[in-house]
Amino acid sequence: MKPEIVRPNAYVALRLPSDALIVTQILPNTTISIGKYGNFQANYIIGRPYYLTFKILDKANNEGTSRTGLQVVPAKELYADVKDEDAATPLEVENGNTSTSYDGVEYDVVGEDGEIVMRTNRKIIDDPNSQIMTMEEIEEMKAQNTGSGKDLVAKILESHSALDQKTAFALAKYTLRKTKKYLKRFTLLPLDVSTLARWMFVEKEPMKIMEMREEILALIGSWSNIHCTPSAPLPPLSEEPMKGGGRWLVIDETAGLLVAYMAEKMGILHPPDQDDRQMEKETVLNRAPEAVNEKRIQEDLRPNNSNTTFQHNPRPRKSSTPATTNTITLVHAKEQPNLSLLKYFHFDPFNPSASHPLESHLKMLSWLQLLAPEDDSGYTEPELASEEVLPNWKSGKRSNYFRKRRRWERIKFIVDETRAGGFDGLIVASVMNPVSILRHTVPLLRGAAQVVVYSPTIEPLVELADYYSTGRRTAFVQNPLDTEAMPTEDFPLNPTLLLAPTIQTARCRNWQVLPGRTHPLMTGRGGSEEYIFTATRVLPAEGKVEARGKFKRRKVEVDGTTRASSSLAETPAKAERDLMETDG
């Protein structure tokens, strides 16, 4: 559940007047800097609700120095420029001047036939001397100004000598540009996956997330049918393979962005409320003096203490039992997966907190553990010590023994569950060849599961769609191959496993919409076009498919010659009707 107020140590996004984003952690008793717009104390926004806009003020104290403060910008001030409070007819139109229309758009000439020619600033030559204020004066005023920058913007507009020559649109554009540059404001936003993806793509390293935009993330989530599945008991692996239950298989090489998006859709991304965790912690601390006596435990564990009998009580697990429903199974190519972006949601995959939902709902295994688990050392069971030997071990050796056993049990459970298959969907975002990935992962899906493969370019997906095309499927069905003989040059994949392969794309572009000046914004960021491959897992029928029914023989006249033919009668009524037509 997303928090509604800013809590200590939380990651937030600050939207600046220039529409740029800054992602920062709110650490108590620290100063947060937002570049040229100023800085403020982190304690000022702790406990405040999100989506508020603050303006930074420099307040002078008794010692003559200034300190920074924050003030909430009211909604009336925020939307004053877009609210049309004056609906009266312009003064120029009332005086008979038709050079300005009723809709507020200015024009230059009205022709003899009544045609209105739009007024433009095409004939106006930009003069750098039209701005009377110099940069030195602007910087000096910025240093002396203790407000939020509104006075500075008004002074710059007032000192522009050619302001009356601008059109209404040019004036609004100029005012907005100066406002974004000098107004000291920011909007407090919660850090969700969409905001994180936009920040990584625009402000940081887009190659780190494979240039994945937020709109393509939404398209992936729509076609993969990611949703939250309530917990339900499933049969163990020894009885029947797991099928369904909200289990998704994912190959993610976007530094954890895809995993974070899936976890957000499944309701397991954000940790529980801090208040609940604090109450639980206080309860444990209150019970600790009565329940634990470290000195007595050390005395009881001594081997030469004949008055006490050792009882094997293993330490409580630091990690919870892996969940069986509503889970994400991540397959990675290296020794450890790259999930660095999950730190913004307070999850460390190498030292996970037991209270975080991803600790039990995110399962990770390598390609070696999936394809050849017997070759992986972590899948091999460690030596089992007897109950008679354990009391003689030192505490460090004993704890290391239990830690290895817990690690082996978790790895074995995850590997066996993954190899059993029955997943609800497969999502791939990798630089590896998708053909080699789908060859081993598609058989692990249940029937009607969705397959989504992301690629910044279209060429790998076109090749993938060709391998699952109708032509290859028809050729494979007519001349079936043994599974052990695959892959071959003509059939690198089994084309009967996926149905309806499709390639799609989605990209949102900002446009300027004005009469005669409608075009995409020239400041839009480029990059890859981004595509996804979608298909549905099907279970091919085994053996031949034969049609059965009641056949009858009837006489058919062809070129004056009567011949006997057989046909399939779908129903007795249809057979009788066909017979009457033949007799007639």
BELDA-V704094 format. One line per field, one symbol per residue. psi: psi as a letter, one per 20 degrees, with the letter a starting at -180 (. if undefined). A space follows every 50 residues. Layout:
psi = ???
This chain:
psi = ppqhrpqqjqprpoorhjjqqpprpnpqkrppplciiarrphhhipiqqr jqpqppqoppahiirqqqrqpppqhhhgkhiipniojrpqhhhhjjojip rhjjpqrgqorhjjppppprkhipppoiihohprhhhghhhhhhpjajih hgghhghhjohkhiiqrgghghggghghghhipnrqpoqqnahghggggh hghcohhhkkkorhhhghhghghilprppqpqpqqrhhgpqppbjlpqpq opkkkjghghgghghikkgqrrqhgghgghghgghhighhhpnhghghhh iphjoiiqppponqqqphqrppqiqlrpoppqiahqqolhiihiklpohh mqpiiphihiioppqrhghghmhiiphhipprppqrhhhghiqrhghghh ghghggggggggggghgghhbkqirpppnqirphghghhihgiiqrqjqq pppqphrhghhghghhhkrhghgghhhhmqqqhhiqqrhhmhqoiihqql pqprqpppppqpoqoilorqpijqqcaqhpqqpqrppqoqqpaqoqpqao qqprpppoljppqpqqrpohqhghghghhhhgh.
